[in-house]
């Protein structure tokens, strides 16, 4: 580009230089081979006769040659660059065209679609011709709510998206879920968003199925605990009733002991709260919910789990031993799901100890920091242990040794743990029984702050 | 003529749930009974001193399985006659019925209505008192009977069978006057004022001890 501007000037200069050289009549000095004793004469060369002019000429020619070669090199480079750009654009176009991911390009200024690739056409069901020149709203991709406004805000913000989930309503009624990621870049001198869309419909459906399974499993577990739950609620209710009667009787006296009545009222309030807590806990377990990851105190989750099955523990005559590390760093996880896993492990442990004499029916719960990145907890029983043949299979779906078992508890537990980036495994004890180990990653952002379960902050529970 | 152990009747309440235990205690004591509470069967057994007067109110289920029932069985084995009132939860009714068959006084289902509880306690205490009195009486009669001489005992037996003095004399190979003398001794030692009394006393003696 710069070369073209200077070209006429350089041409003029070159012409001048050539004419000067011609005018100077440059001729190479001739070397004469002497034949006999003749006087050697030399035609005085150019250098001798016009040294100044010759010098100028050489300088000019040299400079001109230098500049021309510079120009030529620049031109070569430019051509190479242009070629590279074309190749790169061609490569990009090739990738764009053939990408197995659905891609589209949207101009930032007006939000119009600049191009889409064949996979995009296939995923959205909209042809390239129908897309180019239209905005996503016009093309029928964004139709919910304030689509225009949302699109405009997105374009104006100019920030890239990552895994933004968007539902595409297909003409035939079948919805497809897309995960969109965008990057802002410059194409053909224009700021554009390149949008990559992944069809995650299947993944979402399997996610939903998994959630449903977790829900069903939780309900099944709750069903087993119905008697316990009813008991946990009826105990405080019974106390409230009796306390109320006592207060009435006391107030019927000629000189009622008001202090005692006040104490009764305090106790009534406390028991009311006790009953409410149980109901809250049950509702949180019953509600169909998505995983909510937050900083958790594992010890608190363990204690809550124990509280929930207190009646079962008593009923089966089991003694629970707590060996929890007080300085446990916080983990990242969903409190209800982790609790579900723990309850499952504890119920299993108690089942295993059915035939054991009561004095040996102990369940030991431990927690400790395993290493810099993870925290561990274990549930140890003294039951019949796990047959070595089954050790590898107990976490498989539908594997059960119980008569009425579905075989889903441990499989689901393991999948929950894996979703938490943790691990769950079992070992037989050296003496009797087995121990289940649960390893969970430490919450890196805030290992020693935050609240415990954060139950009171959840407003989305039904 | 009251019990050998001079205690006022006490309602012994065993329940592992602290708030329920406190509430029930309040109801029972406000109604005027002496109450002692325990958190477990073990606690109760450890605190027990000698023979108890009163009644026992306990939850069928307590830590360690159906230890309410187990405690009852243990007490029965030991010959404890204290009336036992069970408190059962929903679904424990078959257990309650079984307990009655095993000799429990009664069972109440949760949530426990105070008037039901107090009525049952009153009945249990009344029954217990009657039983106590009856066994005291029996003891007394047996003591009296033990003071009879063998001859007097013979006369006693025959009188109760309905024999006349003359017949008894023939049976025992002694004079009618001797029979009359023995008979009046029996009457006074046994504290009977008529033949009917004597018959009644002899029936009580013939009953097996409770």
Interface residues (C-beta under 8 A of the other chain):
Chain A: X227 X230 X231 X234 X235 X236 X237 X238 X239 X240 X241 X242 X243 X245 X246 X249 X250 X260 X264 X267 X270 X271 X274 X314 X315 X316 X317 X358
Chain B: X16 X17 X19 X20 X22 X23 X24 X26 X27 X30 X31 X61 X62 X63 X64 X65 X89 X90 X91 X110 X111 X112 X113 X114
